[in-house]
Structure formats: C-alpha cells, structure tokens
Amino acid sequence: MKKKSLFILLAFCGSTALAQPYKQLHFDAILVDAHNDIPSFSIERKLSFDSDLKDKTHSDLNRMKEGGVDVQVFSIFCDGAQKDPYLFANREIDSVYEWTRRNPGKMMMVKTPAQLQQSVKEKKLAAMLGVEGGHMIENDLHKLDTLFKRGARYMTLTWNNSTDWATSAADETTKGDSLKHKGLTDFGKQVVKRMNELGMIVDVSHVGEQTFWDVINTSTKPVIASHSCVWNLCKHRRNLKDDQIKAIGKNGGVIHLNFYAGFINSNYEKKSLAFLALHKPSLDSLLALKTQPDYAAIMVGEMYRDEVNVFRPHLSVLMDHLDYIVKLIGVDHVGLGSDFDGMEAPPLELNGVEDYPLITKALLERGYSSKDIIKILGGNFIRVFKANTVK
C-alpha cells in the first residue's frame, strides 16, 4: 500500500492493520520526529548528515529512510555560552539547506502542511526546523521573524539557560529566589503572541513551571513539548507533572516523548554521573577543545559504549511514559521527539533512527489500534502544525 495523505491514513480501520506485520503498518504511517540534534552535533563533530554515519551518530539521511522517518524537525541548538547565538543558529540552518540542496531526490525543506504532504507523496524526507532556545533571538522580535522566514516552525522558549524574558526549568529549580523574575516577562508574552501571529508553534520543553503556566495563559494556539517525558515516572526537572500534562491536553497540544535514558529512568543519571567521573580525563580533554559540555558527555559515552550499555533502560520503560500520558489525557496528545544526537543513551533497543519500527511493534504489542498508532507516529504533530499555520 502506498503512503497516503494524513486524512486517508486516519480513516484507515484498525482491525485490518492489526492483522498486518508491524513493519507494513510502520512504513504506511507518516512518522514525525519532533526533535533531532544532528545539525549542531554535526558541526561539533565535523560530520555531514548525508554521509554514512553508522556507529558515529544516531542519525544520517539513509538510515532515516531505513527507519521510516518521513518528517524530521531538525533542532537548531546552541547552549547559553555561545557568544553569537543568532549567527550560530543561522549557520545550522544553512547546513540543513545545504543537505537538501545536495540531495534533491531524497529530502526537501518544508514550511507548510501542504509541502509536508508533497514531500511524503514524493517519498522525500520532509526537513523542518525547530529553534531550541529563545536566547537565539537575542531579545529581538525581528530576529524571531527572520528565523520563521527561514523555516523555523517551532521555538523552545528556553534551553537549560533562562533568557531575559523566560525562566528555564533548570534555573527555576536550582536558583530559586535569586532569580530576577520567574516565568514570562511582558516581553516574553509578546514573543508568544508574535509566534502565534506568525504560525510558529510554542514549545514548552525545558521551560520552568511558572513559564509553562504563563504560556498556557497567553498562547491562543495549541502548544507542544517537543522532547519531554512524565515527572511522575521519572522525577526529573525536565519532565512534566500531571497538571501540566492535563493543561497541554486541554490546550489541544502534544507531548513528544524524549528517548533520553535520564528522562525515562530515575536511576540512570546517578549512574551516568559516576561513569563520567570515572572518565574525567577524557571529558576534560574534550572540554579543553571548546566542545559544548553536553556533546562532550555524549562523546565520552561513545568512547566507552559497552560500559554505558550496562545501565541503559529498555524500550518498555519509554512505552510506560507513553501509556501514562494516553491514560491521563488520551491518544490525541502524544508523539515522538527522540532527542537523537542530543544525548548519549536512548533505550537499549533504539540505537539509532533505523530502529524506529520497533516502536510501532511495541505499540501493537500493547494493544494500540492502527488508527491510534498513526496518530502517535505523526498524525498528532501534523494536526498541531496545521492548527498553528496562518492561512
């Protein structure tokens, strides 16, 4: 069966697909990954996404095809220490445009739902952009507008660092009363309103709780969490509490599950810190080369992969987070936001984008219908993309 439009796929009856092999259902569905960090990681490692990166990264162009990825939102990321974050963001965007220029038969830039459908019809990877960190607009709405014109279709309001106008989960939980403000300032609310006007989805991953609630009370459009999990199952500051999950459901938004072991398993980060302490010389040597700290930790994990594998969780743990959200707010509000190439340890079964079919297999084994799986794999993201798009 050829790939169909979202509307036809959503009408596809569940009983028929359940009788099919999981791979057929997987490749018939439109798979959207809402968050992949390969643009910044490729700059750090001096690698190109359209070359064979097997055993070097979680992602490359050919392996995305192998894994059935139809729509990839490439994360445009830099940490808070970057001196020229707006310029760095544009450098990453240039990289994605160059990948598409070199591979016109395999991928295309996508800015609208119509272009997304076209790319799926032509069996090309739909390359979308999401800005991870509001510091990249440098307190300038004109720069926000320019990033949108270049293709950014969501912006994560903060990374771990706060901006002058929005506080992050990291800062709200560690700095407390020393913060100058909590949540969105008046300018922060202007940013959210401008994003609504442009058709840029507001992303609440990484933001502090006060920022989250200010967004919910400000945005007139459905929001997303592009790469977050469930706080009640893993009490990490980056995860969402039940009242936040319910608010996203009421807003009509979608929570895209992060595959990072530290966000799905409460025991992982303690073991990871002990591992990094054991290999501090390797970490220090990478930091001395001005490698961004998060990527330095990823590289150390690659150097000693067998040691990390001992404490990586299984795919079933990630599926528990998905089940939890579905039971709380329904299947219309969950999707996938892997964080591939932005973390060192996904579940054991998911070593890269080529392993995506195993998620569909796991969903079938847990009793999800084909209609529900189609929503989870990409339909829910596309719905929010359409709801935010300005006609």
N, C-alpha and C positions, 0 to 999 in steps of 0.2 A: 504494500500500500504506500503510495507516495505521501509526502508531507502535505498536510492540508492547512488551511488558514486556521487561526485560533478558534473561530466561531464554529467551524465544522468539527474540529477536534473536541470542543467542549460538548458537542452534541453526540459524540461517539459513545455508544452504550457500553456500560461497564461489563456486562456478562460476557460479551464477545471477546473483549480484550483480556479478561482474566483467563480465558482458555488459551491465549497465545503465549509463546515464550516471552520472558521478560525483556529480552533484547529487542524483539519486534515492537513491543509497546514503547520501550525507551526511545528507539530511533524514529518512531512515528510521532512522538510528542515533540513540542518545542521546548528545548531545555535552555533556561536562562540562568547564568551565574551572575549574581548582582555585584560580586566583588572579587577581583583578582589583581594582585600587586605586581605582576610581571613588568610593567613599564619602569617603575623605579628600581626594581630588583635587577633588571637587565642593564640599567645604567651603572649600578653598583658593581655588577659582575662583568661588565663589558661583553654582554651576550646579545644575540638577536633572536627575537621571538620566532622568526620564520626559518630558523635553522634547527637541526636536530639537537635537542637539549635533554634527551633522555639521561637520567641519573645525574643531571646538573640542576634541574629545576622541577617544579611540579607541572609546568605548562610549556607547550610550544604549539605552533599552528597545526601541525599534522596530528599531534596527539589530541587536540581539541576535536578534530574530525573523528578520530578513533573513539573518543568518549561520547560522541553525540552532542557536543555543545553547539547550540545554534546561535545563541546571543551571549556575548561576553561583555560585561561592563568592566572596562579596564580602570583600575583605581589610579588616579593621578595624585600621588602622595609625596610629601616630604615631611620630616619631623620639624619640631619647633625651633631647632637650632639652625636651620637653613637660613642663610643671610638674605637671599633673594627668592623667597618662596614663589612669587608670581612668575618670575622668569624660569624657575625650575619646573613649575607646573607646565608652562608652555613648551619647554624642552621635552617633557614626557609626551605631551600631546603631539608634538612634531614626530616623535618616534612612532606613535600609533599610526599617524597619517602615512609615514614612510612605509611601514609594514604593509598597509593596504595598497599603496602605490605599486610596491614590488610584486604584489600577489593579487592582481585584479580578478583572477578566476577563482580565488579561494576566500576572499574576505572583502567587506565593504563597510565604509563608515555609515552609521545610522543615527539620524537625529529625530526621526518621526516614526510613529507606528506604521505608517504606510511603507516607509523604507524598510522597516523591520520585516514586514510581511514579504516585501520584494526579495530581501536577502534570503529568507527561508525558502521561498519559491525557487530561487536560483541556486540553492544549496551552497550558499556562501556564509561564512561566519559573519554575523552582524556585530560590528565593533562599535560599542558605545563607550562613553566616558563618564566617570563619576569622580568628583573632586573630594579627596579625603582630608579635610581640614580647612576650616574657614579662614585660617591665617594666610592662606594663599591668595585671598582677595585684597589683603593688606589694607583693610578698613576702607575700601573704595568700591562703591556700587558700580562704577564704570568698569572696573576690572571683573566684577561679577558678570556684568553684561557681556564682556568680551569672551570670557570663558564659556558662557552659554552659546554665543555665536559660533565658537569653535567646536561645539558639540557636547559640552558637559550637560548631562541631563539629571544629575543629582549632585548635591553637595552635602557632605557630612559636616555639620556646623563646627565641630571641634575634632581634633585628634586628642591625644592624651594631654596636650598643652591647651590651656584656655586661650581665647582671643580677648581683645579689649571689650568685646560685646557679648560673649557667651562663655560660660564656665564648663569645663570638662568633668567627666566622672572621676578622672584621676585627681584633679585639683579639689573638687568638692569633697572627696573622701579623705584626702591627706592634708589639705591646707586649712580647711575649716574656717574659723573666724578671721584668719589672716587675709582671706580674700577681700579684694576691694569691693566686689559685688558678687552675687550669686544669680545665676540664670541669665536671661536676655536683658540687655540694656534697651533703651529706646532705639538706639541704632540697630541692635540685634533684631528687634521686632521689624524694623524697616527692611533688614536683609531678608527675613522670612516672607514679608509681604511682597518684596520685589521678586523673590523666587517664585511665588505663586503667580505673579503677573507674567513672568517670563515663560512659565511652564517647566521650571526646574524643580524636581522633587526634593523635598526637605528630608534629610537623612538624620535620624536621631541616635545612630550608633556612636559610641564614645562620649555622648554629652552627659552632663551631670543631671541629677534628678530635677533640680529646680529649672534648669534649661529645658529639660524634657517637658515639664508641665507648662512652661511659658510657650513652648512651640505648639503644644496641643491647643492652648487657648488662643493662639494667634493665627495658625495656618487655616486657610479655608479649603485646602485640598488634602487628599489622603497623603500620609507620610510613609516612609519606610524606615526600618532598621536594616541597613544593608548587610551587616555581618555581626549578629548578636545572638545570644542564647538565653537560657532560663536561669534566673537567680536562685529560685527555689531548689533547683537540681545541682547547681554549682555556684556557690555564693562568692562570685567574683564581681567587682565593681563595674565591669563592662557588661554584665548581664542585666536582664530586665526583670523587675519584680511583677507580681501578679497584677497589681493595679495599673502598671504601665502597659502590660500586655493587653489587658482589657480595654484600656484607653485607645491603643492602636487599632483594636478590633472595632470599637465604636466609631473611630475616625475613618474606617474603611481602608486602613493601611495594611502593610505586610511586613512580617518579621522574617528576614532571610537568615537562615542558620549558619553560623560560623563553624568551620570544621576544626578549629584550633583546639588541641587537647586540653589546654589550660582553661578553656571556657566551657568545656563539657564534663570534665572530671576534676573533682575538688582536690584530689591527691597529686595531680600532675605538677603543678607549679613548684611545690616544695621539693619534689624530686628533680625538677629541671634546674632549680637554683643550686642544689647540691652538685649536679652534673657540671654546671658552668663554673662553680667554684673549683672543682677538681681540674678543670681545663682552663684555668685563668690565664696561663701564659699564652695559649692560642687566642683567647678572646682579646687580651691586651695587645697582641701583635696586630690584630685586625683593626682595633680602635686607633692604634698609632698611625694607621694608614688612612685615617679620617673616614672609615666606614661608618655609616649610620648604625647606632648601637643595636637596634632591632635586627638589622641584617647581619651584623657581626655575630649575634647569638645564633641566627639561622645557619650561618656558615660553619660555626663550631659544631652544631648538631649534625651537619653533613659530614664533617671530618670523622665523627665518631658515631655513625648512624646505628651500628649494632647496639651500642650502649643505650641510645635513646629508645630504640625499638622495645627494649625490655619494659619500659613504663608507659608506652603509648596505649591509650584505651582502644577498645574495639568499636566498630561501626554501630553496634547495638546501642551504645551509650549516646551517640548522636541522635539515633532514631528515638530514644526516650525523650529527648528535648522536643522533637517534632510532635510526638504523641501528646506531650504535655500541653503544648500550645493549641493543638487541634481540639483537645478535650475542653480547654478553657474558653476558646473564642471561635473555634470552627476551622474547617479546612481552607476557607477562603482567605486566610490571613497568614499563611506560612509559605516560605520559599527557600531558596538556596543562595547563600553568599559565602563561598568557600573560604576566602582569605588565602587561597593558594598563593605561594611565593611571597606571602607576607607573614609567614610563621614557619616554625621548624617541624611541627609534629601534628599532622592530621591523624585520624583513626588509622589503625594498622592496615585495614583493607584498602584505604584510599591513598595510594602512594603518588597519585597524580591525576590529571584530568581524564586520562584514559580509563580510569576506574569508575567513572560516573554511572555506568549501567548497574553497578552493584547497589546503588541507592534505589533504583527502580525495583530491583529484585527484592530488596529488604522491605520496601513499601508493600509490594504484593504479598509477601510472606506475613506481613502484619495486618492483612485484610483490607487494605485500601483499594477502592474500585479504580478502574481505569480513568473514569471522569475525575476523581479526586487526585490521582497521580498527575494527570495532565495539568491540573491547577497548581499543584505543588512544584512541579518541574519548571513551569514558566508562565502558565496562564494567569496566576495572581499578579506577578510582576507586570505583565503586559496590560492588565486591567488598570493598575495604578498609573502606569506610563500614559495610557490613553486619558485617564481622568485628570492628569496634570497638564496634558498638552493643550496649548491655547490654539483655538481654531481661527 
